[in-house]
């Protein structure tokens, strides 16, 4: 894969913003012109306290997609939960409205829904689910690993996992209080029910969590909600041994790429 670090001015954020991008590259082969070729796109969202470089620095991503025809876009969203904060920047609009236009302008990226996927871990798992359930007409599939699928409940369940002193204050700055969050456009359960009840397109959903993860109970509750309340959605849940770390996320990343058909499926599977 060709690795690009892009800095561009974001209209919705009002500032220069970084992207890390992997582009298809046939290593060792003579380049051939393909001006009309378009590639599927996977947006990968980082977790809390990480940035756009996390997937390259910490995961097996580049090796997994090497020699495969997919563009991987990794934005930075700081600690925003990929949300238009009540007291913050318009990160949801940045992810769902601006990036698809920017990416298709900069790169040979397909703009077709069936070629567009989004995924993330922890805070990025919440952000990916929110994007796909809010804009199901844009994404064919969404993957969430170890998702902080309810930021307020995640805050309570995480214990000392988040060492940032203002983590709680930051959640309130983004979402307001918990009562404002419930049943709002930020509430994943509300969004899932809306998508399930709609007559429009519905994304495939891959959801996973490690059994030793501090957020495991929260993710199991979301699984139960989805299976009970949203049977219309194409929802797949996976759990296995693992904690809130790259030891769990790396093998899951491979499963996600296979699940979306972005790399060929292997016989080995992680979790059930």
Secondary structure as UniProt FT lines:
FT   STRAND          2..10
FT   TURN            11..14
FT   STRAND          15..23
FT   TURN            27..28
FT   TURN            35..36
FT   STRAND          39..45
FT   TURN            48..49
FT   TURN            52..53
FT   HELIX           54..58
FT   HELIX           61..65
FT   TURN            66..67
FT   STRAND          70..75
FT   TURN            78..79
FT   TURN            81..82
FT   TURN            86..87
FT   HELIX           91..93
FT   HELIX           94..98
FT   HELIX           99..106
FT   HELIX           113..115
FT   STRAND          116..121
FT   HELIX           123..134
FT   TURN            136..138
FT   STRAND          141..145
FT   HELIX           151..157
FT   TURN            159..160
FT   TURN            165..166
FT   HELIX           167..175
FT   HELIX           178..181
FT   TURN            182..183
FT   TURN            185..186
FT   HELIX           188..197
FT   STRAND          204..210
FT   TURN            211..212
FT   TURN            214..215
FT   HELIX           216..229
FT   TURN            231..232
FT   STRAND          235..240
FT   HELIX           246..259
FT   TURN            260..261
//
